[in-house]
Amino acid sequence: MELFETMLQHSSVRSFTQQQLSQDLKEQLTLAAQSASSSNFLQAFSIIEITDIKKRKQIEEIANFPIDNGDKGELYIFVADLNKHAQVLTLNNDSIDHLRTMESLVVSVVDATLAAQSMAVYAESVGLGICYVGGIRNNLFQIKELLDLPELTYPVFGLFVGYPAEKNEVKPRLPINAVLGTNTYRTLTPDMIDSYNKKTTAYYQQRSSNNQETNWSEKVRQHFEYPRRSDTIEFLKKQGFVF
């Protein structure tokens, strides 16, 4: 399957086989992640592979996302990382104050995200399945302790990678005219929202597992009906960022 078709067939995988990834393949995944674009070549991210079963189960409990008792698929944690840059600046007796800004944090989060997606695209291109796990941020302080995260780092998400035992149907995305504007921002219209709700209603009703009576608008409403992870600001401040 050509890369474009592979990308269009993406769906999150939550069930993996027992087949282990070879060391060569895991190295290729990491190299693919490192090949992603990086702002000013800062490479402001780190990847932590979780091989310790106890740690992995703790992480999955924090994320409320167990994968077959913690022993199937590989788990990588992508970390926005400005600590390595602090090390460079300190060695040269330079100030690290400008690493603590919101813009620097955004740069590192973008770098980590681009790296993860580069790994994900390569993984799916060779027949693997992936699933992002933002739930690791449910308890940032516990994740920090488990992973020994230093100052000026922020765990963005986890990424499961493995051989899929089964795959969900592909979710229908928003139409192109809902996300692509020409020279200006494209605002959704009520008709566009209604049309997309009908497509997602059909998807959730007809998919082979976890059928639901819902649609995109209802998912949006549910997600934003209360503030999530309200300790994020406190965590970032304790990690040395200044807002």
Secondary structure by P-SEA (a helix, b strand, c coil): ccaaaaaaabbbbcccccccccaaaaaaaaaaaaacccccccccbbbbbbccaaaaaaaaaaacccccccccbbbbbbbbcaaaaaaaaaaacccccccccaaaaaaaaaaaaaaaaaaaaaaaaabbbbbbbccccccaaaaaaaacccccccccbbbbbccccccccccccccccccccccbbbbbcaaaaaaaaaaaaaaaaccccccccccaaaaaaaaaccccccaaaaaaaaacccc
